[in-house]
Amino acid sequence: MTQNPEPELPLTGIRVLDLSRILAGPTCTMLLGDLGAEVIKVERPGAGDDTRTWGPPFAGGEAAYYLCCNRNKKSITIDLKHRKGVELIKELAKTSDVFIENFTPGLMKGFGLDYDTLKEINPRLIYCSITAYGQDGPYRDRPGYDMVLSAVGGLMYITGEQDGDPCKVGVAITDVLTGVHASGAIMASLIWRGKSGKGQYIDCSLLDIQASGLANIASNYLVAGKEAQRWGTAHESIAPYQVFKTKDHPIAIAAANQKLWINFAKALDREEWLSDPCFESNPDRVKNRKVLIPLVAERMLEKTCDEWMELLLEASVPCGPVNNMERLFNDPQMIHRNMIAEVPHPTIGNLKLCGIPIKYSDTPATIRRHPPLVGEHTEEILMDVLGYDSERIDELKRDGVI
């Protein structure tokens, strides 16, 4: 399949050897690939990344889950349990700038692919490990997925209705957040290598990153000893700041400062609220939210979402409809910002993907490659990167290495 020519991008010339799977690691390497890195995705022969089977839905034999985070990569299949497979990884690591894996702690050392071993053959290698709890500590050997870490990391505790049960976020946000952090750490390490000439080891823990992502909720406890609670769509420290029902469709409203509160009350034709001492300041409104919110909710039911949108936007009050996927990806702003991308795919045809969210003035990130089929580039990588001839590649196939 003919690919678009690769433009000069910030990470052009950087090779990433990606032994990660599921979501956190693949998100990280996708972001590096978007910026021009050559990403070589190492997968198990036959099966590939676990997420290839995480469906339905499927398209062209590929799970939508897998397709969401594996663009701009090449796929090679290598059996790490085979001695020759380990040697192949070492050869590829010698030519790579970045090595990323998300196996349980100690497993890569058992393979002979740990950082201490690989840095001996490539001192400039940046080695990133993503694990549930980190490389040390009492939980080091515990397995974990996003849902478990969102629970342990406090996110699930604060998510859900005020009087309801803890609830997971609708997407694996702990994994996504970890992938974004990991990509930033790798790029910082590339800058450091440019100054020092040295690679380094990066230890990324889902628990650590999830805890750091609690932001003001963590600070409330650490600074003031204030325990968190669930608020549904409401905000612990601001009112009104939540979703309200309308005649037809829910709307999110953020009257986040005094001026916005004044504009909001006027837009609702409820100026008497402005002279009510119970609602005079934000602390007053938070204290008396059980009085205020039912009043707002009752008023919001009198018009449709679009009618309120028109009035509130005219008053410069931040608001927006609660969109499902159909509404989101047909939204004119999303279309204008090129947040729906299309790329040719060998089994799907024209594959739609979520677009690249960051816009660059001089080096725009691009989608140059479809999410690869399992092992699609095995021979290409062995020939182009390691200089193997067809006879040697056939021998590896016969031995079950690739």
C-alpha positions in Angstrom: 0.0 0.0 0.0 1.4 3.4 -1.0 1.8 5.8 2.0 1.9 9.5 1.9 5.5 10.9 1.8 6.6 11.7 5.4 7.2 15.4 6.0 9.9 16.9 8.2 8.4 16.9 11.7 9.8 17.6 15.2 10.6 13.9 15.8 11.6 12.9 12.3 14.6 10.6 12.5 13.7 9.3 16.0 13.1 5.6 16.1 10.8 4.2 18.8 10.8 0.5 19.6 7.3 -0.1 21.1 6.7 -3.3 23.1 3.6 -1.8 24.8 0.0 -2.9 24.3 -3.5 -2.0 25.4 -3.9 1.8 25.8 -1.4 3.7 27.9 1.7 2.7 26.0 0.1 2.8 22.6 -1.3 6.2 23.3 2.2 7.5 24.1 3.7 6.0 21.0 0.9 7.2 18.8 1.6 10.8 20.0 5.3 10.4 19.2 4.4 8.9 15.8 2.1 11.9 15.1 5.1 14.1 15.6 7.2 12.2 13.1 8.9 9.4 15.1 9.3 6.1 13.4 7.3 3.7 15.7 8.0 0.0 15.4 5.2 -1.9 17.2 6.4 -5.3 18.4 3.6 -7.8 18.7 3.1 -11.5 19.5 3.1 -13.7 16.3 -0.5 -14.5 15.4 -2.3 -12.7 18.2 -0.9 -9.2 18.3 -2.0 -6.5 20.7 -4.7 -7.6 23.1 -7.0 -4.8 21.9 -7.2 -6.3 18.4 -9.9 -8.6 19.9 -11.6 -6.1 22.1 -14.8 -5.8 20.3 -17.4 -5.5 18.9 -17.4 -3.2 17.0 -14.9 -4.4 14.3 -14.0 -3.0 10.9 -12.1 -5.0 8.3 -11.2 -7.6 11.0 -9.8 -4.9 13.4 -11.4 -3.9 16.7 -12.3 -0.2 16.9 -10.5 -0.1 20.2 -7.2 -1.1 18.6 -7.7 1.4 15.7 -8.1 4.3 18.1 -4.5 4.4 19.3 -2.2 2.8 16.8 -1.9 5.0 13.8 1.5 6.1 12.5 3.2 2.8 13.4 4.7 -0.2 11.7 4.0 -3.7 13.1 6.5 -6.5 13.5 5.8 -9.8 15.1 8.5 -11.3 17.3 8.3 -14.1 19.9 10.0 -12.9 23.0 10.0 -16.4 24.5 12.4 -17.5 21.7 16.1 -16.8 22.2 16.4 -15.5 18.6 13.4 -13.2 19.3 15.2 -11.6 22.2 18.3 -11.2 20.0 16.2 -9.5 17.4 14.9 -7.0 20.0 18.4 -6.3 21.1 19.5 -5.6 17.5 16.5 -3.2 17.0 17.2 -1.5 20.4 20.7 -0.9 19.3 19.4 1.2 16.4 16.6 2.9 18.3 16.3 6.1 20.3 13.4 5.1 22.5 12.3 1.8 24.0 8.9 1.5 25.7 7.3 -1.4 27.4 4.4 -2.0 29.9 5.1 -5.5 31.2 5.0 -6.3 34.9 8.1 -5.3 36.8 11.0 -7.8 36.5 9.6 -9.5 33.4 11.9 -7.7 31.0 14.9 -8.5 33.1 13.9 -12.2 32.8 14.0 -11.8 29.0 17.4 -10.0 29.2 15.7 -6.8 27.8 15.9 -4.6 30.9 17.4 -1.1 30.9 20.7 -2.1 32.5 21.2 -4.7 29.8 20.1 -2.5 26.8 22.0 0.6 27.9 25.3 -1.4 27.6 24.6 -1.8 23.9 23.0 1.6 23.4 24.0 4.2 26.0 21.8 6.8 24.3 18.7 4.7 24.6 15.7 6.3 26.5 13.9 3.4 28.1 10.3 4.0 29.4 8.4 1.5 31.5 4.7 1.8 32.2 3.3 -0.2 35.1 0.3 -0.2 37.4 2.2 0.8 40.6 5.8 1.5 39.6 9.1 -0.4 39.8 9.3 -0.5 43.6 7.1 -0.4 46.7 4.8 -2.9 48.4 2.4 -3.0 45.4 5.2 -3.4 42.8 4.1 -6.9 41.7 0.4 -6.3 41.6 -1.3 -6.5 38.2 -3.6 -3.7 37.2 -5.8 -2.2 34.5 -7.2 1.3 34.2 -10.5 0.6 36.0 -8.6 -0.8 39.0 -6.2 2.1 39.1 -8.9 4.6 38.9 -10.4 3.0 42.0 -7.1 2.8 43.9 -6.1 6.3 42.7 -9.1 8.0 44.1 -10.8 8.9 40.8 -13.6 6.4 41.1 -14.4 7.6 44.6 -15.2 11.1 43.4 -17.1 10.1 40.3 -20.8 9.5 40.3 -24.0 11.1 41.8 -23.8 12.6 45.2 -25.9 9.9 46.8 -25.0 7.1 44.4 -22.3 4.5 44.2 -18.7 5.2 42.9 -18.6 5.1 39.2 -15.8 4.7 36.6 -15.3 7.5 34.0 -16.7 6.5 30.6 -13.3 6.2 29.0 -10.0 4.7 30.3 -8.8 8.2 31.3 -6.1 6.9 33.7 -4.5 5.1 30.8 -4.8 8.1 28.5 -3.4 10.4 31.1 -0.5 8.1 31.6 0.2 7.9 27.8 0.3 11.7 27.6 2.6 12.0 30.6 4.9 9.3 29.2 5.2 11.0 25.8 6.1 14.3 27.5 8.7 12.5 29.6 10.2 10.9 26.6 10.4 14.2 24.7 12.0 15.8 27.8 14.5 13.0 27.9 15.3 13.5 24.2 16.1 17.2 25.0 18.3 16.1 27.9 20.1 13.6 25.7 20.8 16.4 23.3 22.5 18.2 26.1 24.2 15.3 27.9 24.6 12.7 25.2 23.0 10.2 27.6 19.8 8.2 27.6 17.9 7.5 30.8 15.3 5.2 32.4 11.7 6.5 32.9 9.4 4.8 35.5 5.7 5.6 34.8 3.2 4.4 37.3 -0.6 4.6 36.6 -1.2 5.1 40.3 1.2 8.0 40.6 -0.1 9.7 37.5 -3.8 9.2 38.5 -3.1 10.7 41.9 -1.4 13.7 40.4 -4.4 14.2 38.1 -6.7 14.7 41.1 -5.7 18.4 41.0 -7.7 20.5 43.4 -9.4 17.5 45.0 -6.0 16.2 46.1 -5.0 19.7 47.2 -8.2 20.2 49.3 -7.2 17.1 51.3 -3.4 17.8 51.5 -3.8 21.5 52.4 -6.9 21.5 54.5 -7.6 17.8 55.4 -10.9 18.1 53.5 -12.2 14.6 52.4 -13.6 14.4 48.9 -17.1 13.4 47.9 -19.1 12.7 44.8 -20.9 15.6 43.2 -22.3 14.2 40.0 -22.0 16.9 37.4 -21.9 19.6 40.0 -18.7 21.4 41.3 -17.7 21.2 45.0 -16.6 24.8 45.1 -18.7 26.6 42.5 -22.5 27.0 42.1 -24.2 26.9 39.7 -21.7 24.8 37.8 -23.3 21.6 36.5 -25.7 20.0 34.0 -29.4 20.9 34.0 -32.3 19.2 32.2 -34.2 21.4 29.6 -37.4 20.7 27.7 -35.5 18.4 25.4 -31.8 18.0 25.9 -29.4 18.4 28.9 -27.2 21.5 29.0 -23.9 22.1 30.9 -23.6 25.6 32.5 -20.6 27.1 34.2 -21.3 30.4 36.1 -17.8 30.3 37.4 -17.4 33.9 38.7 -19.5 36.8 40.0 -19.8 38.5 36.6 -21.0 35.2 35.0 -23.5 34.7 37.9 -25.0 38.1 37.3 -25.2 37.5 33.6 -26.7 34.0 34.2 -29.4 35.3 36.5 -30.3 38.0 34.0 -30.4 35.6 31.1 -32.9 33.4 33.1 -35.0 36.5 33.9 -34.4 36.0 37.6 -32.8 39.2 38.7 -34.4 38.9 42.1 -31.7 36.3 42.8 -29.1 39.0 42.6 -30.6 40.8 45.7 -31.0 37.6 47.7 -28.4 37.5 50.5 -28.3 33.7 50.2 -26.9 34.0 46.7 -24.8 37.1 47.1 -21.3 35.6 46.6 -20.1 32.2 45.4 -19.4 31.0 48.9 -23.0 31.9 49.7 -24.3 30.1 46.7 -22.2 27.0 47.5 -23.5 27.1 51.1 -27.1 27.4 49.9 -26.9 25.2 46.8 -29.8 23.1 48.1 -32.0 26.2 47.7 -30.5 27.6 44.6 -30.1 24.5 42.4 -33.8 23.5 42.5 -34.8 27.0 41.5 -32.4 27.0 38.5 -33.5 23.4 37.6 -37.2 24.4 37.6 -36.5 27.5 35.4 -34.3 25.5 32.9 -37.2 23.1 32.2 -39.2 26.0 30.6 -37.2 26.1 27.4 -35.3 23.8 25.0 -31.5 23.4 25.1 -31.1 25.4 21.9 -33.3 28.3 23.3 -31.2 28.4 26.4 -28.0 28.2 24.4 -29.0 31.3 22.4 -29.8 33.3 25.6 -26.8 32.2 27.6 -24.3 32.7 24.8 -25.7 36.1 24.2 -25.0 36.8 27.9 -21.4 35.3 27.6 -22.2 32.5 30.0 -20.2 29.3 29.2 -22.5 26.5 28.3 -22.9 23.6 26.0 -25.2 20.7 25.1 -24.4 17.2 26.5 -23.4 15.6 23.2 -23.5 12.0 22.4 -21.0 10.7 19.8 -23.3 11.4 16.9 -23.8 15.0 17.9 -20.1 15.5 18.8 -18.7 14.3 15.5 -21.3 16.2 13.5 -20.6 19.4 15.4 -19.5 22.2 13.1 -16.7 23.2 15.4 -15.3 19.7 15.4 -15.5 19.6 11.6 -13.9 23.0 11.2 -11.0 22.0 13.5 -10.4 18.8 11.4 -11.1 16.5 14.4 -12.3 13.8 12.1 -9.4 12.3 10.0 -9.6 9.8 7.2 -6.8 7.4 6.2 -6.7 4.6 3.6 -6.6 1.1 5.2 -5.9 -2.2 3.5 -8.9 -4.1 4.9 -11.3 -1.3 5.9 -11.0 1.0 2.9 -11.4 4.6 4.2 -10.9 4.6 7.9 -12.2 7.4 10.1 -10.1 8.3 13.2 -10.3 11.1 15.7 -8.1 13.9 14.5 -4.9 15.4 16.0 -5.9 17.8 18.8 -2.8 20.1 18.9 -2.3 22.5 16.0 1.2 23.6 15.2 2.0 26.7 13.1 5.2 25.4 11.4 5.3 21.6 12.0 1.7 20.3 12.0 1.5 16.7 13.2 0.1 14.4 10.6 -1.5 11.0 10.2 0.7 9.3 7.6 0.1 5.6 8.3 -3.0 3.5 9.1 -3.0 1.4 12.3 -1.0 -1.6 11.0 -2.2 -5.1 10.5 -0.5 -7.5 12.8 3.0 -8.1 11.5 2.3 -6.1 8.4 5.9 -4.6 8.3 7.9 -7.5 9.7 9.9 -8.2 6.5 10.2 -4.5 5.7 11.7 -3.7 9.2 14.1 -6.6 9.1 15.4 -5.7 5.7 15.5 -1.9 6.0 16.5 -1.5 9.7 18.7 -4.6 10.3 19.7 -5.4 6.7 18.5 -9.0 6.7 18.1 -10.8 3.4 15.1 -13.0 2.5 16.9 -16.2 3.3 17.6 -15.1 6.9 14.0 -13.9 7.2 12.6 -17.3 5.9 14.8 -19.0 8.5 13.3 -16.9 11.3 9.8 -17.8 10.0 10.6 -21.5 10.0 11.9 -21.3 13.6 8.7 -19.5 14.7 10.6 -16.4 15.8 8.5 -14.1 13.7 
